[in-house]
Every structure is written in C-alpha cells, then in structure tokens.
Amino acid sequence: MNTHATEVDRGERFEFGANWTRFLDKLDESRIAEAMSSLSAMLGLSRLDGLRLLDIGSGSGLFSLAARRLGAQVHSFDYDPQSVACTRRLRERNDPADPHWTVEQGSVLDAAFMDSFDCFDIVYSWGVLHHTGAMWQAIDHAAARVAPGGRLFIAIYNDQGRASRMWLRTKQAYNALPRPLRALVLWPTFLRLWGPTTLRDLFAGRPFATWRTFQRNRGMDPWRDVVDWVGGLPFEVAKPERIFDHLRDQGFELRRLVTCAGGHGCNEYVLQRRAVENATVPAAGMGPQ
C-alpha cells in the first residue's frame, strides 16, 4: 500500500492537512459555535451527552471539538499526518488533559484498524470518504461501526456526470503541477466559483453577503474550501439514490438529507441503523430527540 507521502509526491493525493493547518489559525469561538449549531441541527439532537462519536477524517478537528463541547466522548482519526497534528493541536488548545477525546492516525480503508473499534452511537465523516480512493469500501467500513439505533452522518460529493469528470481533470492538473505553478489552476477556479456570486451580491447592494454567510455555515472558511475543492484527490462522486440504496441494504433508514441542489458540492446524509429486532429497551446512549 502506498504511504501518504508517496501518494502526495506522485500527485495522487492532495495535502488536506496543510490546508487545515492554515485554517486553524483563523479558528475562533464564533466558528466553533457555528460548527456546534450545524452538527446539532443535522443530528436532530440538542446535546450529545453520554454518546460516543467516531470522527473519520477529522481534518482540522473542528467538528470533533464541536461534538466534544456538545457532550460527546470523541475518537478522532485521519490518514493525513498534518490533519492528525491539527486535531491534536485543537484538542490541546481546548483541554490538554481531556480524557474523553482521543486522536490518532489511521485509515478508514484499513479493515484491521476499523475492526479494532467498538460500535459508536454516532459515526461522522463529512466530505472525507470520497477522498479515500475506494469510496464504497470506505462507506461500508464507516457504516459497520454504527451501533444498532445509532446514526451515520456523512457528506458525499454529488455526481454531476460530465461536469464531475471535468472537475476530476482539474484536480489532476492541479496536483500534477509544481507548487509554485498551482495558482494557474487555483485562481481561475476561484473566480469561476465565486465571481458570479460576488457580482450578484454587489449589484444587489449587499457586497460579500454570500461570502459572510458561507463563513457562518459550519464555521468554515470560503478560501480554504476552494483550495480543498480544487486540490481534492482522490475524488469520487455519487447520486443520492445510490447512497440510499447502498445503505438501506445494510439496515439504515434516512433521517435527514440536505442536498447541494444538483451542484458540485456535497449532499449530506444522516441515516439511522435499525435497532436490533425484538429489542425490549431503547438503544443505549441515544439521548433526547
């Protein structure tokens, strides 16, 4: 199996962790509060006290921190060493002695690693599984770690057909270029994605309104999001019905869906694993609805 560094050197994998390191310098309490709010809203739970959450591909660590502040016991891991360092840095910043937040390096594609975990009340993986190089296997491994009655919260790139194939070529071109030349791909893409929206806001008399709204959405940063999008290899996509069918066959039922309205972004899914048949007590730790 190729190591992370080898994959990066070959232009097969984007250094997500390097991007998250720069984002971490901008992370403040307002962004953390937005992340907490969005996580709570999607899960349909006001608090996560008593629940165990597995964060697959923790990235900056922002949503691990959000879950921890909502009361969950959190286990975070990432394949990218710099992402692991980011998550550990955020954990240290929040509470260096916290016994209920564990951070480690690992791959969701490593069956032995994934099998070493117990099941969790919540398995969370936002915008990660489609970057593994084996998305459906990654989805299966994540789903297998959800306890009966537990929730799986994933976000997967929308399949736009021909447009998605065009984006794949853009990402491959970006990663194949020497670092000093990557701006030749990054800036035109940035203007393509944000130019029309910025002009509409300006002509409507509300300059940068969408930019500011984006910053409030999940606590994320628009520029870092574009860098992540342009560079993001490996890259796979799926239509919502394929996700539904695949996970339904594994005992999951859809609880919440937020789509990107047919665009190039992620569709968000919260699915619940059916509880054990004929169970006489509710699934442990599911908390208030």
TORKOL-4160 file (C-alpha; in steps of 0.2 Angstrom, whole numbers, padded with zeros to 4 digits, m for minus):
289
<pt num="1" X="0000" Y="0000" Z="0000"/>
<pt num="2" X="0007" Y="0017" Z="m0004"/>
<pt num="3" X="0010" Y="0029" Z="0010"/>
<pt num="4" X="0003" Y="0046" Z="0012"/>
<pt num="5" X="0019" Y="0054" Z="0007"/>
<pt num="6" X="0022" Y="0043" Z="m0008"/>
<pt num="7" X="0004" Y="0047" Z="m0015"/>
<pt num="8" X="0007" Y="0066" Z="m0012"/>
<pt num="9" X="0023" Y="0065" Z="m0022"/>
<pt num="10" X="0015" Y="0056" Z="m0036"/>
<pt num="11" X="0001" Y="0069" Z="m0037"/>
<pt num="12" X="m0012" Y="0056" Z="m0032"/>
<pt num="13" X="m0017" Y="0064" Z="m0016"/>
<pt num="14" X="m0020" Y="0082" Z="m0010"/>
<pt num="15" X="m0012" Y="0088" Z="0006"/>
<pt num="16" X="m0028" Y="0091" Z="0015"/>
<pt num="17" X="m0018" Y="0093" Z="0032"/>
<pt num="18" X="m0008" Y="0108" Z="0025"/>
<pt num="19" X="m0024" Y="0117" Z="0020"/>
<pt num="20" X="m0032" Y="0114" Z="0038"/>
<pt num="21" X="m0016" Y="0120" Z="0046"/>
<pt num="22" X="m0019" Y="0137" Z="0038"/>
<pt num="23" X="m0037" Y="0136" Z="0043"/>
<pt num="24" X="m0033" Y="0133" Z="0061"/>
<pt num="25" X="m0025" Y="0150" Z="0063"/>
<pt num="26" X="m0042" Y="0158" Z="0059"/>
<pt num="27" X="m0052" Y="0147" Z="0070"/>
<pt num="28" X="m0061" Y="0157" Z="0084"/>
<pt num="29" X="m0076" Y="0154" Z="0096"/>
<pt num="30" X="m0089" Y="0161" Z="0083"/>
<pt num="31" X="m0084" Y="0147" Z="0071"/>
<pt num="32" X="m0084" Y="0134" Z="0084"/>
<pt num="33" X="m0101" Y="0140" Z="0089"/>
<pt num="34" X="m0107" Y="0138" Z="0071"/>
<pt num="35" X="m0100" Y="0121" Z="0070"/>
<pt num="36" X="m0109" Y="0116" Z="0086"/>
<pt num="37" X="m0125" Y="0123" Z="0080"/>
<pt num="38" X="m0124" Y="0114" Z="0062"/>
<pt num="39" X="m0119" Y="0097" Z="0070"/>
<pt num="40" X="m0134" Y="0098" Z="0082"/>
<pt num="41" X="m0146" Y="0103" Z="0069"/>
<pt num="42" X="m0141" Y="0089" Z="0057"/>
<pt num="43" X="m0141" Y="0076" Z="0070"/>
<pt num="44" X="m0158" Y="0082" Z="0077"/>
<pt num="45" X="m0150" Y="0082" Z="0095"/>
<pt num="46" X="m0148" Y="0097" Z="0106"/>
<pt num="47" X="m0135" Y="0089" Z="0116"/>
<pt num="48" X="m0123" Y="0073" Z="0114"/>
<pt num="49" X="m0121" Y="0069" Z="0132"/>
<pt num="50" X="m0117" Y="0051" Z="0135"/>
<pt num="51" X="m0115" Y="0047" Z="0117"/>
<pt num="52" X="m0099" Y="0041" Z="0109"/>
<pt num="53" X="m0094" Y="0049" Z="0092"/>
<pt num="54" X="m0081" Y="0042" Z="0079"/>
<pt num="55" X="m0074" Y="0056" Z="0068"/>
<pt num="56" X="m0067" Y="0048" Z="0052"/>
<pt num="57" X="m0056" Y="0060" Z="0044"/>
<pt num="58" X="m0056" Y="0074" Z="0057"/>
<pt num="59" X="m0046" Y="0087" Z="0047"/>
<pt num="60" X="m0044" Y="0102" Z="0057"/>
<pt num="61" X="m0053" Y="0094" Z="0072"/>
<pt num="62" X="m0066" Y="0107" Z="0072"/>
<pt num="63" X="m0081" Y="0095" Z="0072"/>
<pt num="64" X="m0073" Y="0084" Z="0084"/>
<pt num="65" X="m0071" Y="0099" Z="0096"/>
<pt num="66" X="m0089" Y="0104" Z="0092"/>
<pt num="67" X="m0095" Y="0086" Z="0097"/>
<pt num="68" X="m0085" Y="0086" Z="0112"/>
<pt num="69" X="m0092" Y="0103" Z="0118"/>
<pt num="70" X="m0109" Y="0096" Z="0115"/>
<pt num="71" X="m0105" Y="0082" Z="0127"/>
<pt num="72" X="m0100" Y="0068" Z="0117"/>
<pt num="73" X="m0085" Y="0056" Z="0120"/>
<pt num="74" X="m0075" Y="0058" Z="0104"/>
<pt num="75" X="m0062" Y="0047" Z="0095"/>
<pt num="76" X="m0054" Y="0056" Z="0080"/>
<pt num="77" X="m0043" Y="0049" Z="0067"/>
<pt num="78" X="m0036" Y="0054" Z="0050"/>
<pt num="79" X="m0025" Y="0047" Z="0037"/>
<pt num="80" X="m0016" Y="0063" Z="0034"/>
<pt num="81" X="m0002" Y="0066" Z="0047"/>
<pt num="82" X="m0004" Y="0085" Z="0046"/>
<pt num="83" X="m0023" Y="0083" Z="0049"/>
<pt num="84" X="m0019" Y="0072" Z="0064"/>
<pt num="85" X="m0007" Y="0086" Z="0070"/>
<pt num="86" X="m0021" Y="0099" Z="0068"/>
<pt num="87" X="m0034" Y="0089" Z="0078"/>
<pt num="88" X="m0021" Y="0086" Z="0092"/>
<pt num="89" X="m0017" Y="0105" Z="0092"/>
<pt num="90" X="m0035" Y="0109" Z="0094"/>
<pt num="91" X="m0038" Y="0096" Z="0107"/>
<pt num="92" X="m0023" Y="0103" Z="0117"/>
<pt num="93" X="m0030" Y="0121" Z="0115"/>
<pt num="94" X="m0047" Y="0116" Z="0121"/>
<pt num="95" X="m0041" Y="0105" Z="0136"/>
<pt num="96" X="m0024" Y="0096" Z="0136"/>
<pt num="97" X="m0030" Y="0084" Z="0150"/>
<pt num="98" X="m0047" Y="0079" Z="0142"/>
<pt num="99" X="m0049" Y="0060" Z="0144"/>
<pt num="100" X="m0064" Y="0059" Z="0133"/>
<pt num="101" X="m0056" Y="0065" Z="0117"/>
<pt num="102" X="m0044" Y="0053" Z="0108"/>
<pt num="103" X="m0034" Y="0057" Z="0092"/>
<pt num="104" X="m0024" Y="0045" Z="0082"/>
<pt num="105" X="m0018" Y="0042" Z="0064"/>
<pt num="106" X="m0027" Y="0028" Z="0054"/>
<pt num="107" X="m0036" Y="0024" Z="0038"/>
<pt num="108" X="m0054" Y="0020" Z="0036"/>
<pt num="109" X="m0049" Y="0008" Z="0022"/>
<pt num="110" X="m0038" Y="m0002" Z="0034"/>
<pt num="111" X="m0050" Y="m0016" Z="0039"/>
<pt num="112" X="m0040" Y="m0022" Z="0054"/>
<pt num="113" X="m0039" Y="m0004" Z="0061"/>
<pt num="114" X="m0058" Y="m0001" Z="0059"/>
<pt num="115" X="m0062" Y="m0018" Z="0066"/>
<pt num="116" X="m0052" Y="m0013" Z="0082"/>
<pt num="117" X="m0066" Y="m0001" Z="0087"/>
<pt num="118" X="m0082" Y="m0005" Z="0096"/>
<pt num="119" X="m0098" Y="0002" Z="0089"/>
<pt num="120" X="m0102" Y="0021" Z="0091"/>
<pt num="121" X="m0118" Y="0030" Z="0094"/>
<pt num="122" X="m0113" Y="0042" Z="0080"/>
<pt num="123" X="m0101" Y="0040" Z="0066"/>
<pt num="124" X="m0097" Y="0056" Z="0057"/>
<pt num="125" X="m0087" Y="0058" Z="0041"/>
<pt num="126" X="m0090" Y="0075" Z="0032"/>
<pt num="127" X="m0083" Y="0076" Z="0015"/>
<pt num="128" X="m0070" Y="0063" Z="0018"/>
<pt num="129" X="m0075" Y="0045" Z="0011"/>
<pt num="130" X="m0075" Y="0051" Z="m0007"/>
<pt num="131" X="m0056" Y="0056" Z="m0005"/>
<pt num="132" X="m0050" Y="0039" Z="0000"/>
<pt num="133" X="m0048" Y="0031" Z="m0017"/>
<pt num="134" X="m0061" Y="0017" Z="m0013"/>
<pt num="135" X="m0077" Y="0027" Z="m0008"/>
<pt num="136" X="m0089" Y="0012" Z="m0007"/>
<pt num="137" X="m0077" Y="0002" Z="0004"/>
<pt num="138" X="m0074" Y="0017" Z="0015"/>
<pt num="139" X="m0093" Y="0019" Z="0017"/>
<pt num="140" X="m0095" Y="0001" Z="0021"/>
<pt num="141" X="m0081" Y="0002" Z="0035"/>
<pt num="142" X="m0089" Y="0018" Z="0042"/>
<pt num="143" X="m0107" Y="0010" Z="0042"/>
<pt num="144" X="m0100" Y="m0005" Z="0051"/>
<pt num="145" X="m0095" Y="0005" Z="0066"/>
<pt num="146" X="m0113" Y="0012" Z="0069"/>
<pt num="147" X="m0122" Y="0004" Z="0084"/>
<pt num="148" X="m0140" Y="m0003" Z="0082"/>
<pt num="149" X="m0151" Y="0013" Z="0084"/>
<pt num="150" X="m0135" Y="0024" Z="0080"/>
<pt num="151" X="m0133" Y="0037" Z="0067"/>
<pt num="152" X="m0121" Y="0039" Z="0052"/>
<pt num="153" X="m0118" Y="0057" Z="0047"/>
<pt num="154" X="m0109" Y="0058" Z="0030"/>
<pt num="155" X="m0107" Y="0070" Z="0016"/>
<pt num="156" X="m0103" Y="0064" Z="m0001"/>
<pt num="157" X="m0099" Y="0074" Z="m0017"/>
<pt num="158" X="m0114" Y="0075" Z="m0029"/>
<pt num="159" X="m0112" Y="0066" Z="m0046"/>
<pt num="160" X="m0115" Y="0079" Z="m0060"/>
<pt num="161" X="m0110" Y="0067" Z="m0073"/>
<pt num="162" X="m0099" Y="0076" Z="m0087"/>
<pt num="163" X="m0096" Y="0091" Z="m0075"/>
<pt num="164" X="m0089" Y="0079" Z="m0062"/>
<pt num="165" X="m0077" Y="0071" Z="m0075"/>
<pt num="166" X="m0071" Y="0089" Z="m0079"/>
<pt num="167" X="m0068" Y="0093" Z="m0061"/>
<pt num="168" X="m0058" Y="0077" Z="m0059"/>
<pt num="169" X="m0047" Y="0083" Z="m0073"/>
<pt num="170" X="m0045" Y="0100" Z="m0065"/>
<pt num="171" X="m0040" Y="0092" Z="m0049"/>
<pt num="172" X="m0027" Y="0080" Z="m0058"/>
<pt num="173" X="m0020" Y="0095" Z="m0067"/>
<pt num="174" X="m0018" Y="0105" Z="m0050"/>
<pt num="175" X="m0009" Y="0091" Z="m0041"/>
<pt num="176" X="0002" Y="0087" Z="m0056"/>
<pt num="177" X="0009" Y="0105" Z="m0056"/>
<pt num="178" X="0024" Y="0111" Z="m0046"/>
<pt num="179" X="0018" Y="0120" Z="m0031"/>
<pt num="180" X="0023" Y="0137" Z="m0037"/>
<pt num="181" X="0013" Y="0135" Z="m0053"/>
<pt num="182" X="m0003" Y="0128" Z="m0044"/>
<pt num="183" X="m0010" Y="0146" Z="m0044"/>
<pt num="184" X="m0013" Y="0144" Z="m0063"/>
<pt num="185" X="m0027" Y="0132" Z="m0059"/>
<pt num="186" X="m0032" Y="0138" Z="m0042"/>
<pt num="187" X="m0036" Y="0157" Z="m0046"/>
<pt num="188" X="m0046" Y="0154" Z="m0062"/>
<pt num="189" X="m0056" Y="0141" Z="m0052"/>
<pt num="190" X="m0059" Y="0153" Z="m0038"/>
<pt num="191" X="m0065" Y="0166" Z="m0050"/>
<pt num="192" X="m0076" Y="0153" Z="m0058"/>
<pt num="193" X="m0084" Y="0148" Z="m0042"/>
<pt num="194" X="m0085" Y="0164" Z="m0033"/>
<pt num="195" X="m0085" Y="0178" Z="m0046"/>
<pt num="196" X="m0103" Y="0177" Z="m0052"/>
<pt num="197" X="m0110" Y="0176" Z="m0034"/>
<pt num="198" X="m0099" Y="0191" Z="m0028"/>
<pt num="199" X="m0105" Y="0201" Z="m0043"/>
<pt num="200" X="m0124" Y="0197" Z="m0039"/>
<pt num="201" X="m0121" Y="0202" Z="m0021"/>
<pt num="202" X="m0113" Y="0218" Z="m0027"/>
<pt num="203" X="m0127" Y="0223" Z="m0039"/>
<pt num="204" X="m0140" Y="0218" Z="m0026"/>
<pt num="205" X="m0132" Y="0231" Z="m0014"/>
<pt num="206" X="m0126" Y="0218" Z="m0002"/>
<pt num="207" X="m0107" Y="0216" Z="m0006"/>
<pt num="208" X="m0099" Y="0199" Z="0000"/>
<pt num="209" X="m0116" Y="0194" Z="0009"/>
<pt num="210" X="m0114" Y="0176" Z="0002"/>
<pt num="211" X="m0096" Y="0176" Z="0007"/>
<pt num="212" X="m0100" Y="0181" Z="0025"/>
<pt num="213" X="m0115" Y="0168" Z="0025"/>
<pt num="214" X="m0103" Y="0154" Z="0020"/>
<pt num="215" X="m0091" Y="0158" Z="0034"/>
<pt num="216" X="m0106" Y="0156" Z="0046"/>
<pt num="217" X="m0111" Y="0139" Z="0038"/>
<pt num="218" X="m0102" Y="0126" Z="0048"/>
<pt num="219" X="m0089" Y="0138" Z="0054"/>
<pt num="220" X="m0079" Y="0135" Z="0038"/>
<pt num="221" X="m0068" Y="0147" Z="0028"/>
<pt num="222" X="m0073" Y="0150" Z="0009"/>
<pt num="223" X="m0055" Y="0152" Z="0003"/>
<pt num="224" X="m0049" Y="0136" Z="0012"/>
<pt num="225" X="m0064" Y="0127" Z="0005"/>
<pt num="226" X="m0060" Y="0132" Z="m0013"/>
<pt num="227" X="m0042" Y="0126" Z="m0011"/>
<pt num="228" X="m0048" Y="0110" Z="m0004"/>
<pt num="229" X="m0060" Y="0108" Z="m0018"/>
<pt num="230" X="m0048" Y="0111" Z="m0032"/>
<pt num="231" X="m0034" Y="0100" Z="m0025"/>
<pt num="232" X="m0045" Y="0086" Z="m0018"/>
<pt num="233" X="m0038" Y="0070" Z="m0024"/>
<pt num="234" X="m0043" Y="0056" Z="m0024"/>
<pt num="235" X="m0061" Y="0061" Z="m0030"/>
<pt num="236" X="m0077" Y="0051" Z="m0032"/>
<pt num="237" X="m0095" Y="0055" Z="m0033"/>
<pt num="238" X="m0112" Y="0048" Z="m0030"/>
<pt num="239" X="m0130" Y="0052" Z="m0034"/>
<pt num="240" X="m0141" Y="0052" Z="m0018"/>
<pt num="241" X="m0151" Y="0037" Z="m0024"/>
<pt num="242" X="m0136" Y="0026" Z="m0024"/>
<pt num="243" X="m0131" Y="0031" Z="m0006"/>
<pt num="244" X="m0149" Y="0027" Z="m0001"/>
<pt num="245" X="m0150" Y="0010" Z="m0009"/>
<pt num="246" X="m0132" Y="0005" Z="m0003"/>
<pt num="247" X="m0135" Y="0009" Z="0015"/>
<pt num="248" X="m0153" Y="0003" Z="0015"/>
<pt num="249" X="m0147" Y="m0014" Z="0011"/>
<pt num="250" X="m0136" Y="m0013" Z="0027"/>
<pt num="251" X="m0150" Y="m0009" Z="0038"/>
<pt num="252" X="m0150" Y="0010" Z="0038"/>
<pt num="253" X="m0165" Y="0022" Z="0036"/>
<pt num="254" X="m0163" Y="0040" Z="0030"/>
<pt num="255" X="m0167" Y="0053" Z="0044"/>
<pt num="256" X="m0161" Y="0069" Z="0036"/>
<pt num="257" X="m0155" Y="0075" Z="0019"/>
<pt num="258" X="m0148" Y="0091" Z="0013"/>
<pt num="259" X="m0143" Y="0092" Z="m0005"/>
<pt num="260" X="m0132" Y="0104" Z="m0015"/>
<pt num="261" X="m0146" Y="0107" Z="m0027"/>
<pt num="262" X="m0138" Y="0097" Z="m0041"/>
<pt num="263" X="m0122" Y="0107" Z="m0039"/>
<pt num="264" X="m0104" Y="0102" Z="m0037"/>
<pt num="265" X="m0104" Y="0101" Z="m0018"/>
<pt num="266" X="m0108" Y="0088" Z="m0005"/>
<pt num="267" X="m0125" Y="0080" Z="m0001"/>
<pt num="268" X="m0127" Y="0077" Z="0017"/>
<pt num="269" X="m0135" Y="0062" Z="0024"/>
<pt num="270" X="m0140" Y="0057" Z="0042"/>
<pt num="271" X="m0145" Y="0039" Z="0042"/>
<pt num="272" X="m0150" Y="0028" Z="0057"/>
<pt num="273" X="m0146" Y="0010" Z="0059"/>
<pt num="274" X="m0161" Y="0000" Z="0063"/>
<pt num="275" X="m0161" Y="m0006" Z="0081"/>
<pt num="276" X="m0160" Y="m0025" Z="0085"/>
<pt num="277" X="m0177" Y="m0033" Z="0081"/>
<pt num="278" X="m0187" Y="m0038" Z="0096"/>
<pt num="279" X="m0177" Y="m0027" Z="0107"/>
<pt num="280" X="m0186" Y="m0023" Z="0123"/>
<pt num="281" X="m0176" Y="m0007" Z="0128"/>
<pt num="282" X="m0170" Y="0008" Z="0118"/>
<pt num="283" X="m0153" Y="0008" Z="0110"/>
<pt num="284" X="m0140" Y="0013" Z="0123"/>
<pt num="285" X="m0135" Y="0031" Z="0124"/>
<pt num="286" X="m0146" Y="0039" Z="0110"/>
<pt num="287" X="m0151" Y="0053" Z="0121"/>
<pt num="288" X="m0165" Y="0066" Z="0119"/>
<pt num="289" X="m0173" Y="0068" Z="0102"/>
